[in-house]
Amino acid sequence: MTSTDNLINIDSELCTGCRRCAEVCPVNAIEGEQGTPQIIDAERCVLCGQCVQICSVYASAFDENLTPREIKLKERRMLKSVREPLFAAYNVGHAQQVKEALAFSELYKIVQCAPAVRVSLAEEFGFPYGTLTPGKMAASLRRLGFDRVYDTNFGADLTIMEEGSELIKRVSEGKNLPMFTSCCPAWVKYVEQEYPELLHHLSSCKSPAQMSGVIFKTYGAKIDAIDPAKILSASIMPCTCKQFECDREEMADSGYKDVDVVLTTRELAQLIKERGIDFANLPDEEFDLPLGNYSGAGAIFGTSGGVMEAALRTGYELITKKPVPSIELNFVRGGEDIRTAVVQVGELELRVAVVSGLKNVAKVLEDVKAGRCQFHFIEVMTCPGGCINGGGQPKFLLPEYREEANRSRKASIYKHDSNLKIRKSHENPDIKKLYEEFLGEPLGHQSHHLLHTKYVSRKALN
């Protein structure tokens, strides 16, 4: 067995060396000959989990020579109740840790849910691909024992306030352009490893999950009159790199670890099943307020192009002081490639790009290094299609199922956006209240301290 010191591993006892994982790895971190067990280069791996998603080799119940299933479950930190096949490529889990914490009455337990989870979780319970179930998700989390069910979409709206203001400042000063998004932890890790000389081009904004985490343990703790030292902050993510992100030493500006533990979509489904919760028949419930309120712009963060579109909806109005001509900005809604556009924002011709899939970003970065890049703002998502195709999402054994699921998830996210009354981050009333009561203003002293971060060169570390 490969050591579980790494979040992403390949079980040498199960791996047949088909190298499908190596084909999808965006950073060539998987090494080995055809037909022999593969090895992951931990220093190069960005923990995106695409290898976990594509792996179709699993332990046979009839092979008596394999390490017993109960031992493998323990090594992978999975619940004993899990009945699904154990695949060769896997991510180390944290469901057991969360289960134990939920039983500890001294903790005040807060959870947040990423936008891509609500369009995929129901698939684990027999629903059609892309079924939108935020209400059932909120209800199931309360039945698991969480005291507050908040939403990462709130953090997405907050990210747009900070990131949009940061972009406007950089463009007006003509400094550190292009500015890259910083929502995706695997993308950030990649830049730290391969292009540390370009780190100043990353937005200094924390991801929506980490912004949410720090707000939960500061502003949220004050609202609920709770000692932040007693808060367990968990997040439900479609991503296998988010645990790496929340473990970064920079993510503790609340005075504590801002997000304590991350569960993938699959792990949440496993917890719900173990508890015997009838997900399909749960009544819809709302997220807790004020930190569960979100706009349509926050919801579309889950798909490629969503961050860009959300930023443009708000940035346009912050700059021009006029309503954006069209809410649906279809020209930045990305596929699995690079999309570019020129957006007229008042007198400014804003040049933007959306990069879907980390394999497509190297040329862009080389252009930045060579001074050939003319873009102002670039969104990058490691997983093709964005977070809806994250490494922690439900698995598929056939590629055509994945394609169908991602199309449905993407359509569901945009439909959710179009059905919401508030569709721009700066119009979220609870975001406005947060600034009035606690943060002051975007890029202000308090905002900078809590919501922004620094990056490190991992070339030096490695």
CORGILIN-V466875 format. One record per run of one state. SS is the DSSP state (H for helix, E for strand, L for the rest). FROM is the first residue (numbers start at 0). TO is the last residue. If there is no record, write none. Layout:
# CORGILIN-V466875
SS & FROM & TO
SS & FROM & TO
This chain:
# CORGILIN-V466875
L & 0 & 6
E & 7 & 9
L & 10 & 18
H & 19 & 23
L & 24 & 28
E & 29 & 30
L & 31 & 37
E & 38 & 39
L & 40 & 48
H & 49 & 53
L & 54 & 56
E & 57 & 57
L & 58 & 67
H & 68 & 74
L & 75 & 85
E & 86 & 86
L & 87 & 87
E & 88 & 90
L & 91 & 93
H & 94 & 101
L & 102 & 106
E & 107 & 112
L & 113 & 115
H & 116 & 118
L & 119 & 119
H & 120 & 124
L & 125 & 132
H & 133 & 143
L & 144 & 146
E & 147 & 148
L & 149 & 150
H & 151 & 172
L & 173 & 177
E & 178 & 179
L & 180 & 183
H & 184 & 193
L & 194 & 194
H & 195 & 200
E & 201 & 201
L & 202 & 203
E & 204 & 204
L & 205 & 206
H & 207 & 222
L & 223 & 226
H & 227 & 229
E & 230 & 236
L & 237 & 240
H & 241 & 245
L & 246 & 259
E & 260 & 263
H & 264 & 274
L & 275 & 277
H & 278 & 280
L & 281 & 294
H & 295 & 301
L & 302 & 304
H & 305 & 319
L & 320 & 328
H & 329 & 331
L & 332 & 336
E & 337 & 344
L & 345 & 346
E & 347 & 355
L & 356 & 356
H & 357 & 359
L & 360 & 360
H & 361 & 368
L & 369 & 375
E & 376 & 380
L & 381 & 385
H & 386 & 388
L & 389 & 397
H & 398 & 418
L & 419 & 423
H & 424 & 426
L & 427 & 427
H & 428 & 438
L & 439 & 443
H & 444 & 450
E & 451 & 451
L & 452 & 456
H & 457 & 460
L & 461 & 461
